Every structure is written in structure tokens, then in C-alpha cells.
């Protein structure tokens, strides 16, 4: 099984898939090897990557909190929801530790919540990938429903600085990671990672972890790179990801994933 992060791994600075990467991934799929996206992205951001690659299998989304079926375009499983009570407690602690931070929550609506917008932000929340997405609401509404992920932004700090401050606050209640250095950290239920999501996929497909190769570039990929039989970090990746990997490939902008997969496909 092949597992790959998306942003900074499959996608380079152009934020689009190259012809070389598309062709290599398609050859792997044609050879019968499952290709699984493992990303911090929510399910609604999967189609622009899955469709060009012709992926019809699973995607591990929201850093392991959601298992998504690309072919059927539906959520298969949700793991580790953060309850509103816990979200409020976390927000109270964050206000003291990171004055001026702004919050957002990522949800997966089901049943009666089907019409609920899944990304809810409070005023002045900043997204490093560009603002303009999400329903703006008061903090009470942002934190008022179970969430798969709490996002914390701060314009005056780097993600590394924020993570250091937030990690000191919580002991085994939530896990803190980040996939960008632009002043954004992501909090998930303790023990929910891309590795746990891929373990679920591997079990469903009957694949041993030793037969999994995984690609990533940021701290939210560390557990996945360690879990896989062979972990590959990008040359342009974060030092934490590189330290966790068995191999360093070329940067995303030079088709680093394809460079490795072309050994077999």
C-alpha cells in the first residue's frame, strides 16, 4: 500500500499535480497497489486531488479523524470527536497561553446535521492557505458542537512557537500538530493520527504495515512515517518529518514522490 500526504508532498509550490506524478500514481494503481491519501485536509478538499489521480479507494482525512471513500464520495468512519465541553475548556486555557488567538472547528455533519456547514470560524480567524472559507460565527457557536479538529490561528506567531506553547498546556487530552508554519496549529483527540487512520485502512484491506510506504513533509506526518514499513520524507520537509523517515526524497516541486515510486512502476 502507498500512503501520501497531499500539501507539500504530492503537491509542490504550484499546488497542483504534475503530469509525472499523475502518471506514476496511475501506474501503481493499475498494478493493483492501493494508493491512499493521508492528509490534514477535510473530506471536502479531497476531490481536486483524488479525481486527477483516478482514486476510488480510501483517504485518511483531518489527520486521522475521518476515513473517506473517494469513489463513493462519502465518510466511512469518524474517530475521536472533541466534545463541546472539552472544546470550551481548551479555549479557556488557550486564551491565557496565547492571547489574541482565534479559533475554528472542523465538523462532519450527519443525520439531522447534514445541512450544517462543516467549517465554522470566529471573527478574525486567519487561514495560512487563504481566507474566505468557512461560516463566521460567535465563539459559542464555533465550540458548540462536536468537532473532529480544533484549529488555532495567531497572526503574530509561527506554528512552531504556538505548538510549543500549546503542548505545555495539555497532558494526554488532545494532540497538537501543524502542517504549515504560518501561525496555525491543529488539535485533535489524543491518539488520533494519520498512523491510526492508515492502520484502519490496512486492516480493512488485509495489508501488513511492513508492506506500506508512506510519504510526508510536516510534523503531522511524523507518526505515519514511523508507523509505515518505509517512511519517506521530502527534501523540502520539516526536520521532524525528516528525522522520522527512513529515506529522504527530492522536494515536492521536483516530483519527489514519483522519484521513489518509479523504482517499481
Order of alpha helices (4+ residues) and beta strands (2+ residues): beta-alpha-beta-alpha-beta-beta-beta-alpha-beta-beta-beta-alpha-beta-alpha-beta-beta-alpha-beta-alpha-beta-alpha-beta-alpha
